[in-house]
């Protein structure tokens, strides 16, 4: 069960927000008993890339044994 302040994994690309499948974000709000989530995506320096309202099929919980990966944002 995803809760506020959980780190989640994006399961789909959202190019208009410069987000790619596999990006990690933090749940900052949950709407209507998990019908949607407000998720903040940041750089490793703490700069906000996007705050997105996402549906349950667009994110998932992190899994044991997964490793984060760094990528450069497109200019």
N, CA, C and O atoms as CSV, one atom per row, in Angstrom:
chain,resi,resn,atom,element,x,y,z
A,1,UNK,N,N,0.838,-1.177,0.000
A,1,UNK,CA,C,0.000,0.000,0.000
A,1,UNK,C,C,0.886,1.243,0.000
A,1,UNK,O,O,1.755,1.391,0.859
A,2,UNK,N,N,0.669,2.112,-0.939
A,2,UNK,CA,C,1.449,3.341,-1.054
A,2,UNK,C,C,0.912,4.373,-0.060
A,2,UNK,O,O,-0.297,4.578,0.048
A,3,UNK,N,N,1.834,5.019,0.666
A,3,UNK,CA,C,1.478,6.018,1.665
A,3,UNK,C,C,2.180,7.342,1.351
A,3,UNK,O,O,3.131,7.379,0.570
A,4,UNK,N,N,1.703,8.428,1.967
A,4,UNK,CA,C,2.372,9.712,1.803
A,4,UNK,C,C,3.820,9.598,2.267
A,4,UNK,O,O,4.120,8.940,3.264
A,5,UNK,N,N,4.702,10.247,1.531
A,5,UNK,CA,C,6.152,10.297,1.728
A,5,UNK,C,C,6.871,9.032,1.272
A,5,UNK,O,O,8.088,8.938,1.426
A,6,UNK,N,N,6.156,8.062,0.719
A,6,UNK,CA,C,6.810,6.894,0.127
A,6,UNK,C,C,7.513,7.300,-1.160
A,6,UNK,O,O,7.045,8.176,-1.888
A,7,UNK,N,N,8.633,6.658,-1.428
A,7,UNK,CA,C,9.293,6.785,-2.732
A,7,UNK,C,C,8.656,5.760,-3.646
A,7,UNK,O,O,8.499,4.595,-3.279
A,8,UNK,N,N,8.284,6.208,-4.854
A,8,UNK,CA,C,7.634,5.332,-5.822
A,8,UNK,C,C,8.378,5.380,-7.148
A,8,UNK,O,O,9.180,6.280,-7.401
A,9,UNK,N,N,8.092,4.389,-7.991
A,9,UNK,CA,C,8.723,4.268,-9.304
A,9,UNK,C,C,7.686,4.575,-10.370
A,9,UNK,O,O,6.582,4.032,-10.338
A,10,UNK,N,N,8.029,5.435,-11.307
A,10,UNK,CA,C,7.152,5.749,-12.433
A,10,UNK,C,C,7.133,4.559,-13.391
A,10,UNK,O,O,8.186,4.009,-13.714
A,11,UNK,N,N,5.951,4.161,-13.844
A,11,UNK,CA,C,5.828,2.975,-14.711
A,11,UNK,C,C,5.583,3.328,-16.174
A,11,UNK,O,O,5.430,2.434,-17.006
A,12,UNK,N,N,5.542,4.612,-16.497
A,12,UNK,CA,C,5.302,5.053,-17.866
A,12,UNK,C,C,6.048,6.350,-18.130
A,12,UNK,O,O,6.327,7.104,-17.198
A,13,UNK,N,N,6.371,6.616,-19.378
A,13,UNK,CA,C,6.987,7.887,-19.741
A,13,UNK,C,C,5.934,8.989,-19.729
A,13,UNK,O,O,4.786,8.768,-20.116
A,14,UNK,N,N,6.333,10.175,-19.283
A,14,UNK,CA,C,5.493,11.371,-19.374
A,14,UNK,C,C,6.380,12.460,-19.982
A,14,UNK,O,O,6.901,13.310,-19.261
A,15,UNK,N,N,6.552,12.436,-21.306
A,15,UNK,CA,C,7.521,13.326,-21.960
A,15,UNK,C,C,7.246,14.814,-21.753
A,15,UNK,O,O,8.187,15.604,-21.678
A,16,UNK,N,N,5.973,15.212,-21.659
A,16,UNK,CA,C,5.669,16.633,-21.497
A,16,UNK,C,C,6.130,17.164,-20.143
A,16,UNK,O,O,6.185,18.377,-19.942
A,17,UNK,N,N,6.460,16.272,-19.216
A,17,UNK,CA,C,6.982,16.671,-17.907
A,17,UNK,C,C,8.435,16.226,-17.728
A,17,UNK,O,O,8.986,16.305,-16.630
A,18,UNK,N,N,9.049,15.758,-18.816
A,18,UNK,CA,C,10.447,15.302,-18.813
A,18,UNK,C,C,10.668,14.143,-17.839
A,18,UNK,O,O,11.704,14.068,-17.179
A,19,UNK,N,N,9.682,13.238,-17.754
A,19,UNK,CA,C,9.774,12.080,-16.872
A,19,UNK,C,C,9.824,10.801,-17.693
A,19,UNK,O,O,9.131,10.666,-18.701
A,20,UNK,N,N,10.653,9.866,-17.245
A,20,UNK,CA,C,10.806,8.579,-17.925
A,20,UNK,C,C,10.463,7.436,-16.985
A,20,UNK,O,O,10.642,7.527,-15.770
A,21,UNK,N,N,9.969,6.360,-17.576
A,21,UNK,CA,C,9.716,5.147,-16.813
A,21,UNK,C,C,10.944,4.810,-15.980
A,21,UNK,O,O,12.064,4.829,-16.492
A,22,UNK,N,N,10.748,4.506,-14.716
A,22,UNK,CA,C,11.854,4.184,-13.821
A,22,UNK,C,C,12.291,5.342,-12.947
A,22,UNK,O,O,13.007,5.135,-11.967
A,23,UNK,N,N,11.869,6.582,-13.286
A,23,UNK,CA,C,12.205,7.715,-12.425
A,23,UNK,C,C,11.567,7.524,-11.055
A,23,UNK,O,O,10.492,6.936,-10.934
A,24,UNK,N,N,12.246,8.028,-10.022
A,24,UNK,CA,C,11.756,7.918,-8.656
A,24,UNK,C,C,11.143,9.235,-8.213
A,24,UNK,O,O,11.668,10.307,-8.514
A,25,UNK,N,N,10.036,9.148,-7.501
A,25,UNK,CA,C,9.386,10.332,-6.968
A,25,UNK,C,C,8.890,10.066,-5.563
A,25,UNK,O,O,8.860,8.923,-5.107
A,26,UNK,N,N,8.501,11.132,-4.882
A,26,UNK,CA,C,7.978,11.036,-3.523
A,26,UNK,C,C,6.507,11.412,-3.518
A,26,UNK,O,O,6.123,12.454,-4.049
A,27,UNK,N,N,5.687,10.566,-2.921
A,27,UNK,CA,C,4.251,10.836,-2.809
A,27,UNK,C,C,4.063,11.949,-1.776
A,27,UNK,O,O,4.467,11.812,-0.621
A,28,UNK,N,N,3.445,13.052,-2.208
A,28,UNK,CA,C,3.225,14.175,-1.302
A,28,UNK,C,C,1.756,14.309,-0.899
A,28,UNK,O,O,1.436,15.006,0.064
A,29,UNK,N,N,0.869,13.646,-1.631
A,29,UNK,CA,C,-0.553,13.667,-1.274
A,29,UNK,C,C,-1.246,12.483,-1.935
A,29,UNK,O,O,-0.884,12.061,-3.033
A,30,UNK,N,N,-2.245,11.961,-1.243
A,30,UNK,CA,C,-3.062,10.867,-1.774
A,30,UNK,C,C,-4.496,11.363,-1.867
A,30,UNK,O,O,-5.016,11.959,-0.924
A,31,UNK,N,N,-5.137,11.114,-3.011
A,31,UNK,CA,C,-6.504,11.568,-3.250
A,31,UNK,C,C,-7.490,10.401,-3.236
A,31,UNK,O,O,-7.201,9.332,-3.772
A,32,UNK,N,N,-8.641,10.608,-2.628
A,32,UNK,CA,C,-9.797,9.698,-2.699
A,32,UNK,C,C,-9.444,8.227,-2.508
A,32,UNK,O,O,-9.673,7.408,-3.398
A,33,UNK,N,N,-8.888,7.894,-1.348
A,33,UNK,CA,C,-8.559,6.491,-1.038
A,33,UNK,C,C,-7.720,5.827,-2.118
A,33,UNK,O,O,-8.051,4.737,-2.584
A,34,UNK,N,N,-6.643,6.477,-2.514
A,34,UNK,CA,C,-5.660,5.955,-3.471
A,34,UNK,C,C,-6.153,5.956,-4.917
A,34,UNK,O,O,-5.648,5.189,-5.737
A,35,UNK,N,N,-7.135,6.805,-5.245
A,35,UNK,CA,C,-7.585,6.931,-6.637
A,35,UNK,C,C,-6.557,7.682,-7.476
A,35,UNK,O,O,-6.469,7.477,-8.686
A,36,UNK,N,N,-5.773,8.559,-6.827
A,36,UNK,CA,C,-4.718,9.311,-7.510
A,36,UNK,C,C,-3.685,9.752,-6.477
A,36,UNK,O,O,-3.952,9.778,-5.275
A,37,UNK,N,N,-2.499,10.097,-6.979
A,37,UNK,CA,C,-1.386,10.485,-6.114
A,37,UNK,C,C,-0.731,11.738,-6.669
A,37,UNK,O,O,-0.567,11.877,-7.881
A,38,UNK,N,N,-0.361,12.642,-5.786
A,38,UNK,CA,C,0.472,13.783,-6.156
A,38,UNK,C,C,1.903,13.354,-5.850
A,38,UNK,O,O,2.228,13.026,-4.708
A,39,UNK,N,N,2.757,13.357,-6.875
A,39,UNK,CA,C,4.117,12.848,-6.726
A,39,UNK,C,C,5.104,13.926,-7.174
A,39,UNK,O,O,4.962,14.500,-8.253
A,40,UNK,N,N,6.100,14.192,-6.336
A,40,UNK,CA,C,7.147,15.155,-6.673
A,40,UNK,C,C,8.384,14.406,-7.149
A,40,UNK,O,O,8.853,13.470,-6.501
A,41,UNK,N,N,8.901,14.840,-8.292
A,41,UNK,CA,C,10.134,14.292,-8.856
A,41,UNK,C,C,11.195,15.381,-8.770
A,41,UNK,O,O,10.967,16.515,-9.192
A,42,UNK,N,N,12.364,15.029,-8.218
A,42,UNK,CA,C,13.432,16.011,-8.027
A,42,UNK,C,C,14.746,15.506,-8.608
A,42,UNK,O,O,14.926,14.310,-8.838
A,43,UNK,N,N,15.669,16.457,-8.842
A,43,UNK,CA,C,17.028,16.089,-9.229
A,43,UNK,C,C,17.788,15.646,-7.983
A,43,UNK,O,O,17.287,15.784,-6.867
A,44,UNK,N,N,18.978,15.120,-8.168
A,44,UNK,CA,C,19.803,14.711,-7.027
A,44,UNK,C,C,20.273,15.914,-6.207
A,44,UNK,O,O,20.758,15.744,-5.088
A,45,UNK,N,N,20.135,17.129,-6.751
A,45,UNK,CA,C,20.462,18.347,-6.015
A,45,UNK,C,C,19.247,18.953,-5.324
A,45,UNK,O,O,19.345,20.027,-4.730
A,46,UNK,N,N,18.105,18.276,-5.396
A,46,UNK,CA,C,16.921,18.729,-4.699
A,46,UNK,C,C,16.052,19.707,-5.457
A,46,UNK,O,O,15.123,20.276,-4.884
A,47,UNK,N,N,16.334,19.921,-6.748
A,47,UNK,CA,C,15.523,20.824,-7.564
A,47,UNK,C,C,14.310,20.071,-8.098
A,47,UNK,O,O,14.447,18.966,-8.622
A,48,UNK,N,N,13.134,20.658,-7.969
A,48,UNK,CA,C,11.914,20.014,-8.444
A,48,UNK,C,C,11.894,19.986,-9.970
A,48,UNK,O,O,12.080,21.012,-10.624
A,49,UNK,N,N,11.668,18.808,-10.523
A,49,UNK,CA,C,11.499,18.624,-11.967
A,49,UNK,C,C,10.020,18.706,-12.312
A,49,UNK,O,O,9.636,19.339,-13.296
A,50,UNK,N,N,9.188,18.055,-11.489
A,50,UNK,CA,C,7.761,18.005,-11.751
A,50,UNK,C,C,7.022,17.625,-10.482
A,50,UNK,O,O,7.518,16.856,-9.659
A,51,UNK,N,N,5.825,18.178,-10.341
A,51,UNK,CA,C,4.866,17.692,-9.356
A,51,UNK,C,C,3.668,17.248,-10.186
A,51,UNK,O,O,3.008,18.066,-10.826
A,52,UNK,N,N,3.395,15.950,-10.171
A,52,UNK,CA,C,2.430,15.355,-11.092
A,52,UNK,C,C,1.339,14.619,-10.347
A,52,UNK,O,O,1.594,13.958,-9.340
A,53,UNK,N,N,0.116,14.738,-10.851
A,53,UNK,CA,C,-0.997,13.942,-10.338
A,53,UNK,C,C,-1.069,12.679,-11.187
A,53,UNK,O,O,-1.284,12.741,-12.398
A,54,UNK,N,N,-0.887,11.538,-10.539
A,54,UNK,CA,C,-0.763,10.272,-11.253
A,54,UNK,C,C,-1.780,9.254,-10.755
A,54,UNK,O,O,-2.208,9.296,-9.602
A,55,UNK,N,N,-2.154,8.349,-11.635
A,55,UNK,CA,C,-3.071,7.272,-11.282
A,55,UNK,C,C,-2.281,6.064,-10.777
A,55,UNK,O,O,-1.073,5.980,-10.999
A,56,UNK,N,N,-2.947,5.135,-10.104
A,56,UNK,CA,C,-2.234,3.972,-9.567
A,56,UNK,C,C,-1.481,3.149,-10.619
A,56,UNK,O,O,-0.472,2.524,-10.291
A,57,UNK,N,N,-1.940,3.135,-11.855
A,57,UNK,CA,C,-1.235,2.359,-12.878
A,57,UNK,C,C,-0.003,3.084,-13.417
A,57,UNK,O,O,0.737,2.511,-14.216
A,58,UNK,N,N,0.236,4.323,-13.003
A,58,UNK,CA,C,1.411,5.067,-13.465
A,58,UNK,C,C,2.580,5.004,-12.489
A,58,UNK,O,O,3.685,5.433,-12.820
A,59,UNK,N,N,2.347,4.476,-11.295
A,59,UNK,CA,C,3.420,4.346,-10.304
A,59,UNK,C,C,3.326,2.985,-9.624
A,59,UNK,O,O,2.300,2.307,-9.680
A,60,UNK,N,N,4.426,2.609,-8.982
A,60,UNK,CA,C,4.432,1.378,-8.192
A,60,UNK,C,C,5.377,1.567,-7.015
A,60,UNK,O,O,6.200,2.483,-6.994
A,61,UNK,N,N,5.239,0.684,-6.043
A,61,UNK,CA,C,6.145,0.692,-4.902
A,61,UNK,C,C,7.534,0.234,-5.347
A,61,UNK,O,O,7.674,-0.497,-6.328
A,62,UNK,N,N,8.557,0.673,-4.613
A,62,UNK,CA,C,9.888,0.158,-4.887
A,62,UNK,C,C,9.959,-1.288,-4.403
A,62,UNK,O,O,9.222,-1.694,-3.504
A,63,UNK,N,N,10.863,-2.060,-5.015
A,63,UNK,CA,C,11.005,-3.472,-4.663
A,63,UNK,C,C,12.388,-3.727,-4.072
A,63,UNK,O,O,13.362,-3.064,-4.430
A,64,UNK,N,N,12.456,-4.684,-3.173
A,64,UNK,CA,C,13.727,-5.073,-2.570
A,64,UNK,C,C,14.696,-5.477,-3.678
A,64,UNK,O,O,14.333,-6.199,-4.606
A,65,UNK,N,N,15.908,-5.009,-3.566
A,65,UNK,CA,C,16.947,-5.364,-4.525
A,65,UNK,C,C,17.079,-4.403,-5.696
A,65,UNK,O,O,17.979,-4.564,-6.521
A,66,UNK,N,N,16.193,-3.397,-5.789
A,66,UNK,CA,C,16.306,-2.425,-6.873
A,66,UNK,C,C,17.348,-1.370,-6.516
A,66,UNK,O,O,17.561,-1.058,-5.344
A,67,UNK,N,N,17.995,-0.826,-7.552
A,67,UNK,CA,C,19.011,0.195,-7.371
A,67,UNK,C,C,18.610,1.435,-8.145
A,67,UNK,O,O,18.179,1.322,-9.293
A,68,UNK,N,N,18.741,2.647,-7.540
A,68,UNK,CA,C,18.437,3.864,-8.289
A,68,UNK,C,C,19.463,4.083,-9.397
A,68,UNK,O,O,20.569,3.545,-9.354
A,69,UNK,N,N,19.079,4.872,-10.376
A,69,UNK,CA,C,19.928,5.146,-11.529
A,69,UNK,C,C,19.874,6.630,-11.834
A,69,UNK,O,O,18.789,7.212,-11.853
A,70,UNK,N,N,21.017,7.256,-12.072
A,70,UNK,CA,C,21.057,8.683,-12.404
A,70,UNK,C,C,21.021,8.878,-13.911
A,70,UNK,O,O,21.595,8.089,-14.662
A,71,UNK,N,N,20.333,9.947,-14.355
A,71,UNK,CA,C,20.309,10.322,-15.771
A,71,UNK,C,C,20.322,11.826,-15.891
A,71,UNK,O,O,19.875,12.530,-14.985
A,72,UNK,N,N,20.831,12.324,-16.999
A,72,UNK,CA,C,20.816,13.765,-17.265
A,72,UNK,C,C,19.481,14.163,-17.850
A,72,UNK,O,O,18.921,13.432,-18.665
A,73,UNK,N,N,18.962,15.308,-17.450
A,73,UNK,CA,C,17.737,15.820,-18.030
A,73,UNK,C,C,18.069,16.473,-19.366
A,73,UNK,O,O,19.118,17.099,-19.517
A,74,UNK,N,N,17.176,16.322,-20.323
A,74,UNK,CA,C,17.367,16.968,-21.625
A,74,UNK,C,C,17.338,18.479,-21.435
A,74,UNK,O,O,16.597,18.996,-20.599
A,75,UNK,N,N,18.134,19.166,-22.201
A,75,UNK,CA,C,18.201,20.649,-22.097
A,75,UNK,C,C,16.914,21.281,-22.572
A,75,UNK,O,O,16.786,22.506,-22.558
